[in-house]
Amino acid sequence: MREKKISRVQEELAAKIIDFIRRENLPAGYHLTESQLVDEFGVSRSPIRAALTVLAEKGVVTATPNRGHYLAQGAEALADLELDGSPSDVALYDRIARDRMRDKVPEQFTEAAFMRRYRVSRAQLVRTLTRLTQDGLVQRGNGHRWVFLAVLNSAEAYDASYRFRALIEPAGLLEPTFKLDEALLDRSRHAHEQILKLAKAGDLKGRDVFEVNAEFHEILASMSGNPFILQGVRQQNRLRRLSEYYAYDDSDRIEILIQEHFKIMDVLRSGDREWAATLLRRHLEIARRLPPPFDNS
């Protein structure tokens, strides 16, 4: 009999439940209800049930007929537990990123402070911080100190970023050094089509959309032939990475964004760079008018 395949969404939600158990310091025997988890994570009961099934298979919870799920292990026993593929690292990455965007953690911090705050081992924390470093979000300070790099976590900075992009990105399409790269556009279109498939399957993460979106804008900038425009777009992508990882939770908006990208690609292929630049500017202005994806209250 073939083992049932666990989806990435189920694994990551299971990891987030483990993270929740650690954060709340829940004891063995605690009754973990579906309604509690639905409220905590803002998802329906179906993925919660699937994630609890994963945790039952891992021995984290026990399922009691007609009574629900109870913790087989308490928070302390789960301190170093990691699921296959380390999805718990993803859950930790998300928590740190969200806390930074909401100014719940300081610009500078120590490993010890974050180990206490997130109830994780040093090994897991360092792995996650290494990934944040690779994404250009943190850098090492002295000793065990780390520093968050600049992010767009204010309405003013967010708006200024979009106004800057609306100035330079459309201009890049009109540069005398512009050269259309059909292969890059084909690659980008394929990546966009994969996003649409993931969205329909309910297996989409905000970071997936962000990466495809960011790459699209960098491809357009690279075709400008102007290295300073490309450098500017890359810098903006780094700055907006945290804020926009969590902005893409509206499937209708995602489809509109992708269709706007497709239209820009098609017009570029037709040779009408003036119209493509107009569409790109309009695309950025529409995005600028959307509410910033963080809470400044």
C-alpha positions in Angstrom: 0.0 0.0 0.0 1.4 3.4 -1.0 2.0 5.9 1.7 -0.3 8.9 1.4 1.5 12.0 0.2 1.5 15.0 2.5 1.1 18.3 0.8 3.5 21.2 1.6 0.6 23.2 3.0 -0.3 20.4 5.4 3.3 20.1 6.5 3.8 23.8 7.0 0.5 24.1 8.9 1.5 21.1 11.1 4.8 22.9 11.8 2.9 26.1 12.7 0.8 24.1 15.2 4.0 22.8 16.8 5.3 26.4 17.0 2.0 27.4 18.6 2.3 24.6 21.2 5.8 25.8 22.1 4.8 29.4 22.2 1.9 28.8 24.5 4.0 26.2 26.5 1.1 23.7 26.4 1.4 20.6 28.5 1.0 16.9 27.6 -2.6 16.0 27.7 -3.8 19.4 26.6 -7.0 19.3 24.5 -6.1 20.8 21.1 -9.4 21.7 19.5 -10.1 22.4 15.8 -12.0 25.6 16.6 -9.0 26.9 18.6 -6.6 26.3 15.7 -9.1 27.7 13.1 -9.2 31.0 15.1 -5.4 31.0 15.6 -4.4 30.4 12.0 -7.4 31.8 10.1 -8.0 28.7 7.9 -10.9 26.3 7.5 -11.3 23.1 9.5 -10.3 20.9 6.5 -6.6 21.8 6.5 -6.5 21.9 10.3 -7.8 18.3 10.3 -5.2 17.3 7.7 -2.4 18.9 9.8 -3.6 17.2 13.0 -3.5 13.9 11.1 0.2 14.6 10.2 0.9 15.3 13.9 -0.9 12.2 15.0 1.4 10.2 12.7 4.4 11.9 14.2 3.2 11.1 17.8 2.7 14.7 18.7 -1.0 14.3 19.3 -3.4 11.4 19.9 -6.8 11.2 18.3 -9.6 10.1 20.6 -12.9 9.1 18.9 -15.7 11.6 19.5 -13.4 13.7 21.8 -10.8 15.2 19.5 -7.0 15.6 19.8 -4.9 15.7 22.9 -1.2 16.4 23.1 0.9 13.3 23.5 4.0 15.5 24.2 4.2 18.9 25.9 6.0 22.0 24.7 9.4 21.1 26.3 9.5 17.7 24.7 8.9 19.3 21.3 11.7 21.8 21.6 13.9 20.2 19.0 11.2 18.4 16.9 11.4 19.1 13.1 9.2 17.6 10.5 10.6 16.2 7.2 11.9 19.0 5.0 12.2 21.3 8.0 8.8 23.0 7.6 9.2 24.2 11.2 12.0 26.4 9.9 9.4 28.0 7.6 7.0 28.6 10.4 9.8 30.3 12.4 10.8 32.4 9.5 7.2 33.5 9.1 6.9 34.4 12.7 10.1 36.4 12.8 9.2 38.2 9.6 5.7 39.1 10.7 6.9 40.3 14.1 9.5 42.5 12.4 7.0 44.0 10.0 4.7 44.8 13.0 7.6 46.3 15.1 7.2 43.6 17.7 10.9 42.9 17.8 13.8 45.4 17.9 16.2 46.2 15.0 19.0 44.5 16.9 18.7 41.3 18.9 20.7 38.4 20.3 20.3 34.7 19.6 19.6 34.1 23.3 16.7 36.6 23.3 15.1 35.0 20.2 15.6 31.5 21.5 13.6 32.5 24.6 11.0 34.5 22.6 10.3 31.7 20.0 11.0 28.7 22.2 13.4 27.1 19.7 16.8 25.5 19.7 19.9 27.5 18.8 20.5 25.2 15.8 17.0 25.9 14.4 17.3 29.6 15.0 20.6 29.9 13.3 19.4 28.0 10.3 16.4 30.4 10.0 18.6 33.5 10.5 20.9 32.2 7.8 18.0 32.0 5.4 16.9 35.5 6.4 20.5 36.6 5.7 20.4 35.0 2.3 17.2 36.9 1.6 18.9 40.1 2.5 16.7 40.7 5.6 19.3 40.4 8.5 23.0 40.4 8.9 25.3 39.3 11.7 26.5 41.8 14.2 29.2 41.3 16.9 29.2 38.0 18.8 25.7 36.5 18.8 24.0 39.8 17.9 22.0 40.1 14.7 20.7 43.2 12.9 17.6 43.6 10.7 18.2 45.5 7.5 15.9 48.2 6.3 12.4 47.1 5.3 9.2 48.9 4.1 7.3 48.8 7.4 5.7 52.2 7.3 2.9 53.6 5.0 5.2 56.5 4.0 8.1 54.3 3.0 5.8 51.9 1.1 4.2 54.7 -0.9 7.6 56.3 -1.7 8.9 52.9 -2.9 6.1 52.6 -5.4 6.5 56.2 -6.6 10.2 55.5 -7.2 9.4 52.3 -9.1 6.8 54.1 -11.2 9.5 56.5 -12.2 12.3 54.1 -13.2 10.7 50.9 -14.3 8.6 52.2 -17.2 11.5 54.4 -18.2 13.6 51.2 -18.5 11.4 49.9 -21.3 12.1 53.1 -23.3 15.9 53.1 -22.9 17.8 53.2 -26.2 19.8 50.2 -25.0 16.6 48.1 -24.5 16.8 44.6 -26.0 13.9 42.1 -25.9 14.9 38.7 -24.5 12.3 36.2 -25.6 13.8 33.4 -23.6 13.6 35.3 -20.3 9.9 36.3 -21.1 9.1 32.6 -21.8 10.7 31.6 -18.5 8.7 34.2 -16.7 5.4 33.3 -18.3 5.9 29.6 -17.4 6.6 30.6 -13.8 3.4 32.7 -13.8 1.4 29.8 -15.2 2.7 27.6 -12.4 1.5 30.2 -9.8 -2.0 30.0 -11.3 -2.0 26.2 -11.0 -0.9 26.4 -7.4 -3.6 28.9 -6.6 -6.3 26.7 -8.1 -4.9 23.7 -6.1 -4.9 25.8 -2.9 -1.2 25.1 -2.4 0.1 28.7 -2.8 2.3 30.7 -0.5 2.8 34.4 -0.6 6.5 33.9 -1.0 5.9 32.0 -4.2 4.0 34.9 -5.7 6.5 37.4 -4.5 9.5 35.6 -6.1 7.8 35.3 -9.5 6.6 38.9 -9.3 10.0 40.2 -8.3 11.7 38.2 -11.0 9.3 39.6 -13.6 10.2 43.2 -12.7 13.9 42.4 -12.6 13.7 40.8 -16.1 12.1 43.9 -17.5 14.8 46.0 -15.8 17.6 43.8 -17.2 16.3 44.1 -20.7 16.7 47.9 -20.4 20.4 47.5 -20.8 20.9 50.1 -18.1 22.6 48.6 -15.1 21.6 51.4 -12.8 17.9 50.7 -13.4 18.4 47.0 -12.7 20.3 47.9 -9.5 17.4 50.1 -8.4 14.8 47.5 -9.0 16.8 44.8 -7.2 17.2 47.1 -4.2 13.5 47.8 -4.1 12.7 44.0 -4.3 15.0 43.4 -1.3 13.3 46.2 0.7 9.8 45.0 -0.1 10.5 41.3 0.4 9.2 41.1 4.0 6.2 43.4 3.5 5.0 41.6 0.4 5.6 38.0 1.4 2.4 38.3 3.3 0.4 40.5 0.9 -0.7 37.9 -1.6 -3.7 36.2 0.2 -6.3 37.3 -2.3 -6.6 34.8 -5.2 -8.6 37.2 -7.3 -5.9 39.9 -6.9 -3.2 37.4 -7.8 -4.9 36.4 -11.0 -5.4 40.1 -11.9 -1.7 40.8 -11.2 -0.7 37.8 -13.4 -2.9 38.9 -16.3 -1.5 42.4 -16.1 2.0 40.9 -16.4 0.9 38.8 -19.3 -0.4 41.8 -21.1 2.9 43.7 -20.6 4.8 40.7 -22.0 2.5 40.4 -25.0 2.8 44.1 -25.9 6.6 44.0 -25.5 6.7 41.1 -27.9 4.6 43.1 -30.4 7.3 45.8 -30.3 5.2 48.6 -28.8 7.4 49.7 -26.0 5.6 53.0 -25.4 2.3 51.1 -24.7 4.1 48.5 -22.6 5.7 51.3 -20.5 2.2 52.9 -20.0 0.8 49.5 -18.9 3.7 49.0 -16.5 3.2 52.4 -14.9 -0.5 51.8 -14.6 0.2 48.3 -13.0 2.5 49.9 -10.4 0.0 52.7 -9.6 -2.8 50.2 -9.0 -0.5 48.3 -6.6 0.4 51.5 -4.9 -3.2 52.3 -4.1 -3.8 48.9 -2.3 -3.6 49.0 1.5 -0.1 48.4 2.8 0.3 44.7 3.9 1.1 45.4 7.5 -0.6 46.8 10.5 0.6 50.2 11.7 -2.1 50.6 14.3 
